[in-house]
Amino acid sequence: MDPVRAERLSKKYGNFEAVKGVSFRVGKGELYALLGPNGAGKTTTIKMLSTLLKPTSGDGYVMGYSVVREPKEVRKVIGVVPQDLTADDELTGLYNVYLQARLYGYSSSEAMERAKRALEIVGLTESAERRVSTYSGGMRRRLEIAMSLVHDPPVLFLDEPTLGLDVQTRRTIWDLIREFQKEGRSLILTTHYMEEAETLASRVGIIDLGVLKAEGTPEELKSKLRGDRLYVELYSDEDANALVREMTIAGLEVKGDSSQIVVSMQSEEVLRKVIGLLNGKRVRSINIVKPNLEEVFIEITGRRLREESFDAFRQRVFMRKVR
């Protein structure tokens, strides 16, 4: 039995369908990454599987329990690290995790023991007695993970766990996630960071506009691409559009994205054709890229996956304080 199964999960809000018949499975000790841009349906899918949203149709199963018919049983066997902050800023880190354990029904003494152990796992023992309002963004995220671990669940849902964190802190979270995998936990991770999915995932599901468009190991997905990708950037969209037309007439496999053009490099002959067509053109830059998940995403969806340009985690902290 797979610890997690999504079976044609759909969610509608009026006439808008946020998730459209998504199905996938997650094995024991496997990390399944849902990769897609903001608004793709990642968080909605996670919320349905963790019983925070009821599906419009379809069902999901966690450790054999139906998210539709047995939500209370599902909640006992999952941990959830949400995008939004849930810890109380005015309480200490230790007391936040302790309260979470008490909500799961543990006695006061056992809840405290579990809270201390969870904080030790995420490296927050020395900061346990500090108020959460004094924590950095990375410490807050590790605290959220500790709160999700306090009842030792076999399944973890991590919704954009490194969103807005700096590179060093992000890699600290990655190390924690790797340890959870070694312990045999099943994890579902949502992310729009290509490197994160490629580094951590056993399998990746590419989701866009509510549809699961492809899935497989990172290597399986990259193998769908034939050859390298040649990126050519011109100085204007008009020049790029004209060049795309010329390349198409020349029989090249090409896609345009504003002033940037992507050419599938399946042979040296392709490179020679491109060089000939670029003769006399005003070229801003030209790069050859080996197949990666970014290229796979472009190939499947026809558009680039752009990361957020601001620190979303800090923004959430700020909004919490404003409210």
Protein Blocks (a to p, Z undefined) as FASTA:
>chain_A
ZZbdcehiacdehjbcfbghiacdddehiacdddddehilpmmmmmmmnopaccfbdcdd
eehiafklmmmlmmmmcccddfbdfbdfkbcfklmmmmmmmmnopafklmmmmmmmmmmm
nopmmmmmpcfklpcfklmmmmmmmmmmmnopabdcdehklgoiafklmmmmmmmmmmmm
mnopacddddfbfklmmmmpmbdcddeehiafbgcdfklmmmmpgcjddddddfbfklmm
mmmmmmmmnopacddehjbccdddfbfklmmmmmmmmgopacfbdcdddddfklmmmmmn
opacdddfbdfklmmmmmmmmZZ
